[in-house]
């Protein structure tokens, strides 16, 4: 696996925004897995399990793609990976403390099975973390691109919450959004508090993340500061990059204009040559028509002379002279 198709994220092959969007979910999940047995359903290329394995007692993941599982096992030896379907987990009941299923449920026709199977393999007090795009928001952003060909079923907030509550007594839906933040840090990697000025409207979120369990779960406020941490600097660099692209585009535009001008001049020369050719052809056609008229005139004169000769040859006087051996010896061709 070395190319991102839009279905599975491959580390190093996607842009920072998409990578942060996916890895932040596993960062959030890492708050719940210390010393626990964690299972990642639809683990893809395994980068999430690699992150959770640092704190979990056991970190295992499965995916229906053998190619993805092979990639995960080769690149992330700290996790346990196997091929299986998210519709039916090939695992015994009550064997994990945490199950994660990030951006998987929308890919399944029988997505109810994922929820039920996750509940089945959880131990008492276990937690199910599941994410999916917000159908309302996602539909708006993909108007031009059209529906995602990899998605079998998308959820709005009400349906997502209802389906999770059908299996789990405790369900809390969080909104996942990318937004600007101001970070105070000394570079030592220490963690602290987060302050949210205005609580988000969950129904407008880009993604939903469900926290589910048989009993209430304490959910801390969580902020993920992406790798492009200095937003203003990144923005300035992005603007500089765009300026360079604009300059290149302008230079290319001028080059294309000059090329277009040269092509137009060449086209005019060809048109002038074609017009001259048309004029010469017209002259030749007129000469041909004149010769044809002359030929028809001469042919008519010849036909007339032949006719006169025939009349003369048939006259009685010519025949009488022929009998006495006098006069022109004309042959009657008729």
C-alpha positions as CSV (number, residue, x, y, z in Angstrom):
1,X,0.0,0.0,0.0
2,X,1.6,3.2,-1.1
3,X,-1.2,5.4,-2.4
4,X,-4.2,7.1,-0.7
5,X,-7.4,6.2,-2.5
6,X,-9.8,8.1,-0.2
7,X,-10.8,4.9,1.7
8,X,-7.8,4.3,4.1
9,X,-5.3,6.8,5.4
10,X,-1.7,5.8,4.8
11,X,0.8,7.7,7.0
12,X,3.0,10.0,5.0
13,X,0.7,10.0,1.9
14,X,-1.9,12.5,3.0
15,X,-1.9,16.2,3.8
16,X,-1.6,17.6,7.4
17,X,-5.2,18.5,7.7
18,X,-6.5,15.0,6.8
19,X,-3.9,13.3,9.0
20,X,-4.7,15.5,12.0
21,X,-8.4,14.9,11.5
22,X,-7.8,11.1,11.9
23,X,-5.0,10.9,14.4
24,X,-6.7,13.3,16.8
25,X,-9.4,10.6,17.4
26,X,-6.9,8.2,18.6
27,X,-5.3,10.8,20.8
28,X,-8.7,11.3,22.3
29,X,-9.2,7.6,22.8
30,X,-5.8,7.3,24.5
31,X,-7.3,8.9,27.6
32,X,-9.4,5.7,28.1
33,X,-6.9,2.9,27.4
34,X,-4.2,3.0,30.0
35,X,-3.6,-0.5,31.3
36,X,-6.6,-1.7,29.3
37,X,-7.2,-4.2,26.5
38,X,-8.2,-2.2,23.4
39,X,-9.6,-3.3,20.0
40,X,-9.7,-1.1,16.9
41,X,-12.4,-2.3,14.5
42,X,-11.5,-1.4,10.9
43,X,-8.0,-0.4,11.9
44,X,-6.9,0.3,8.4
45,X,-3.1,0.7,8.1
46,X,-2.7,0.4,11.9
47,X,-1.3,3.9,12.8
48,X,-4.0,4.3,15.5
49,X,-3.3,1.0,17.3
50,X,0.4,2.0,17.2
51,X,-0.4,5.1,19.2
52,X,-2.8,3.3,21.7
53,X,-0.3,0.5,22.2
54,X,2.0,2.9,24.1
55,X,-0.5,2.9,27.0
56,X,-2.7,-0.1,26.6
57,X,-2.1,-3.6,28.1
58,X,-3.0,-5.0,24.7
59,X,-3.7,-3.2,21.5
60,X,-5.3,-5.2,18.7
61,X,-6.8,-4.2,15.4
62,X,-8.5,-5.9,12.5
63,X,-9.5,-4.9,9.0
64,X,-11.3,-6.6,6.1
65,X,-8.4,-5.6,3.8
66,X,-5.5,-8.2,4.0
67,X,-3.3,-5.6,2.3
68,X,-4.0,-3.0,5.0
69,X,-3.4,-5.6,7.8
70,X,-0.1,-6.7,6.2
71,X,1.0,-3.0,6.0
72,X,0.0,-2.5,9.7
73,X,1.9,-5.6,10.9
74,X,5.0,-4.7,8.9
75,X,5.1,-1.0,10.1
76,X,3.7,-1.2,13.7
77,X,5.0,-4.3,15.5
78,X,3.7,-3.1,18.8
79,X,0.1,-4.0,17.8
80,X,-1.7,-7.2,17.1
81,X,-3.4,-7.3,13.7
82,X,-5.6,-9.7,11.9
83,X,-8.1,-9.9,9.0
84,X,-11.7,-9.9,9.9
85,X,-15.1,-8.2,9.1
86,X,-16.6,-5.4,11.1
87,X,-20.0,-7.1,10.6
88,X,-19.1,-10.2,12.7
89,X,-16.1,-10.0,15.0
90,X,-14.2,-13.3,15.1
91,X,-13.7,-12.9,18.8
92,X,-15.1,-14.3,22.1
93,X,-17.5,-12.2,24.2
94,X,-16.3,-9.9,27.0
95,X,-12.6,-9.8,26.1
96,X,-11.8,-6.1,25.6
97,X,-12.2,-3.0,27.8
98,X,-12.3,-0.4,25.0
99,X,-13.4,-0.8,21.4
100,X,-12.8,1.9,18.8
101,X,-14.4,2.2,15.4
102,X,-13.4,5.5,13.7
103,X,-14.8,6.3,10.3
104,X,-15.9,2.7,9.8
105,X,-19.7,2.5,10.4
106,X,-20.6,4.6,7.4
107,X,-18.8,2.0,5.1
108,X,-21.2,-0.8,6.2
109,X,-24.5,-1.8,4.7
110,X,-25.4,-3.8,7.9
111,X,-23.9,-1.2,10.2
112,X,-26.1,-2.2,13.1
113,X,-23.9,-5.3,13.5
114,X,-20.9,-3.2,14.2
115,X,-22.6,-1.6,17.2
116,X,-24.0,-5.0,18.5
117,X,-20.7,-6.8,18.1
118,X,-18.8,-4.0,19.8
119,X,-21.1,-4.3,22.8
120,X,-20.7,-8.1,22.8
121,X,-16.9,-8.1,23.1
122,X,-16.8,-5.4,25.8
123,X,-16.2,-6.4,29.4
124,X,-18.3,-4.9,32.2
125,X,-17.6,-1.2,32.4
126,X,-16.2,-1.2,28.9
127,X,-16.3,1.8,26.5
128,X,-17.2,2.0,22.8
129,X,-15.8,4.9,20.9
130,X,-17.3,5.4,17.4
131,X,-17.0,8.2,14.9
132,X,-18.7,9.1,11.6
133,X,-19.1,12.2,9.4
134,X,-22.1,14.4,10.0
135,X,-24.4,13.6,7.0
136,X,-25.8,17.1,7.0
137,X,-22.4,18.9,6.9
138,X,-20.8,16.3,4.7
139,X,-23.5,16.5,2.0
140,X,-23.0,20.3,1.8
141,X,-19.3,20.1,1.5
142,X,-19.5,17.4,-1.3
143,X,-22.0,19.1,-3.5
144,X,-19.6,19.4,-6.4
145,X,-17.7,16.1,-5.8
146,X,-20.9,14.1,-5.3
147,X,-21.5,11.3,-2.7
148,X,-18.5,9.4,-1.3
149,X,-18.3,6.2,-3.3
150,X,-17.0,4.3,-0.2
151,X,-19.9,5.2,2.0
152,X,-22.9,2.9,2.3
153,X,-24.8,4.8,5.0
154,X,-24.3,8.3,6.5
155,X,-25.9,9.6,9.7
156,X,-27.3,12.8,11.0
157,X,-27.1,13.5,14.7
158,X,-30.6,12.2,15.6
159,X,-30.2,8.8,13.8
160,X,-26.6,8.3,15.1
161,X,-27.6,8.8,18.7
162,X,-30.8,6.7,18.4
163,X,-29.0,3.7,16.9
164,X,-26.3,3.8,19.6
165,X,-28.8,4.1,22.4
166,X,-30.6,1.1,21.0
167,X,-27.7,-1.0,22.2
168,X,-25.9,1.1,24.9
169,X,-27.6,2.5,28.0
170,X,-25.1,5.4,28.1
171,X,-24.5,7.5,25.0
172,X,-22.8,10.9,24.7
173,X,-22.3,12.4,21.3
174,X,-19.3,14.8,20.9
175,X,-18.7,17.1,18.0
176,X,-15.3,17.0,16.3
177,X,-14.4,20.3,14.6
178,X,-11.2,21.9,13.4
179,X,-11.0,25.5,14.6
180,X,-8.5,28.1,15.6
181,X,-7.0,28.0,19.0
182,X,-4.4,29.9,21.0
183,X,-1.8,27.7,22.7
184,X,0.4,28.5,25.8
185,X,3.2,26.0,26.1
186,X,6.9,25.9,27.0
187,X,7.8,23.2,24.6
188,X,8.3,20.5,27.3
189,X,5.3,18.5,26.2
190,X,3.4,19.1,29.4
191,X,-0.4,18.9,29.3
192,X,-2.9,21.3,30.9
193,X,-6.4,22.7,30.8
194,X,-8.5,23.8,27.9
195,X,-11.0,26.7,27.8
196,X,-13.7,26.8,25.2
197,X,-15.1,30.3,24.7
198,X,-18.3,29.1,23.0
199,X,-19.8,25.6,23.2
200,X,-20.2,24.2,19.7
201,X,-23.5,23.2,18.2
202,X,-23.2,19.4,17.9
203,X,-25.6,19.1,15.0
204,X,-23.4,21.4,12.9
205,X,-20.2,19.5,13.7
206,X,-18.0,18.1,10.9
207,X,-17.8,14.7,12.6
208,X,-19.7,12.9,15.4
209,X,-17.8,10.9,18.0
210,X,-20.0,8.7,20.2
211,X,-18.8,7.7,23.7
212,X,-20.9,4.6,24.7
213,X,-21.1,2.2,27.6
214,X,-23.3,0.2,29.9
215,X,-22.8,2.8,32.6
216,X,-21.9,6.6,32.6
217,X,-18.5,7.5,31.4
218,X,-16.5,10.6,32.6
219,X,-15.5,12.5,29.5
220,X,-12.8,15.2,29.8
221,X,-12.7,18.2,27.6
222,X,-10.0,17.4,25.0
223,X,-8.2,19.7,22.6
224,X,-5.7,18.4,20.0
225,X,-3.1,20.9,19.0
226,X,-2.2,19.9,15.4
227,X,1.4,19.6,14.2
228,X,1.1,22.9,12.4
229,X,0.8,24.5,15.8
230,X,1.6,28.1,15.1
231,X,-1.5,28.9,13.0
232,X,-0.5,32.5,12.1
233,X,3.0,31.4,10.9
234,X,1.5,28.5,9.0
235,X,-1.1,30.9,7.5
236,X,1.7,33.3,6.5
237,X,3.7,30.5,4.9
238,X,0.6,29.4,3.1
239,X,-0.1,32.9,1.8
240,X,3.5,33.1,0.6
241,X,3.1,29.8,-1.1
242,X,-0.1,31.0,-2.7
243,X,1.6,34.2,-3.8
244,X,4.4,32.1,-5.5
245,X,1.8,30.0,-7.2
246,X,0.0,33.1,-8.4
247,X,3.2,34.5,-9.8
248,X,3.9,31.2,-11.6
249,X,0.3,31.1,-12.9
250,X,0.7,34.7,-14.2
251,X,3.9,33.9,-15.9
252,X,2.3,30.8,-17.4
253,X,-0.7,32.9,-18.4
254,X,1.6,35.4,-20.2
255,X,3.5,32.5,-21.9
256,X,0.2,31.0,-23.1
257,X,-1.0,34.4,-24.3
258,X,2.2,34.8,-26.4
259,X,1.8,31.3,-27.7
260,X,-1.8,32.1,-28.6
261,X,-0.8,35.3,-30.4
262,X,1.8,33.3,-32.4
263,X,-0.7,30.7,-33.3
264,X,-3.2,33.4,-34.4
265,X,-0.6,35.0,-36.6
266,X,0.3,31.6,-38.1
267,X,-3.4,31.0,-38.7
268,X,-3.8,34.3,-40.5
269,X,-0.9,33.4,-42.8
270,X,-2.5,30.1,-43.5
271,X,-5.8,31.8,-44.1
272,X,-4.2,34.3,-46.5
273,X,-2.4,31.4,-48.3
274,X,-5.8,29.5,-48.5
275,X,-7.5,32.6,-49.8
276,X,-4.8,32.9,-52.5
277,X,-5.2,29.2,-53.3
278,X,-9.0,29.7,-53.6
279,X,-8.5,32.7,-55.9
280,X,-6.1,30.7,-58.1
281,X,-8.5,27.8,-58.1
282,X,-11.4,30.1,-59.1
283,X,-9.3,31.4,-62.1
284,X,-8.4,27.9,-63.2
285,X,-12.0,26.8,-62.9
286,X,-13.1,29.8,-65.0
287,X,-10.5,28.9,-67.7
288,X,-11.7,25.3,-67.6
289,X,-15.3,26.4,-68.1
290,X,-14.2,28.7,-71.0
291,X,-12.4,25.8,-72.7
292,X,-15.4,23.6,-72.2
293,X,-17.6,26.2,-73.8
294,X,-15.2,26.4,-76.8
295,X,-15.1,22.6,-77.0
296,X,-18.9,22.5,-77.1
297,X,-18.9,25.2,-79.8
298,X,-16.4,23.3,-82.0
299,X,-18.2,20.0,-81.4
300,X,-21.5,21.6,-82.5
301,X,-19.7,23.0,-85.7
302,X,-18.2,19.6,-86.5
303,X,-21.6,18.0,-86.0
304,X,-23.2,20.5,-88.3
305,X,-20.5,19.9,-91.1
306,X,-20.9,16.2,-90.8
307,X,-24.6,16.6,-91.1
308,X,-24.2,18.8,-94.2
309,X,-21.8,16.2,-95.8
310,X,-24.4,13.5,-95.2
311,X,-27.1,15.5,-96.9
312,X,-24.8,16.2,-99.9
313,X,-23.8,12.6,-100.2
314,X,-27.4,11.6,-100.3
315,X,-28.5,14.2,-103.0
316,X,-29.8,12.9,-106.3
317,X,-27.3,15.0,-108.4
318,X,-24.3,13.5,-106.5
319,X,-25.7,10.0,-107.1
320,X,-26.3,10.7,-110.8
321,X,-22.7,12.1,-111.3
322,X,-21.4,9.0,-109.5
323,X,-23.2,6.8,-112.0
324,X,-21.6,8.6,-115.0
325,X,-18.2,8.8,-113.2
326,X,-18.2,12.6,-112.8
327,X,-18.3,14.9,-109.7
328,X,-16.9,14.3,-106.2
329,X,-16.8,10.7,-105.0
330,X,-18.6,11.1,-101.6
331,X,-19.4,8.1,-99.5
332,X,-22.8,8.0,-97.8
333,X,-21.9,7.2,-94.1
334,X,-25.6,7.1,-93.0
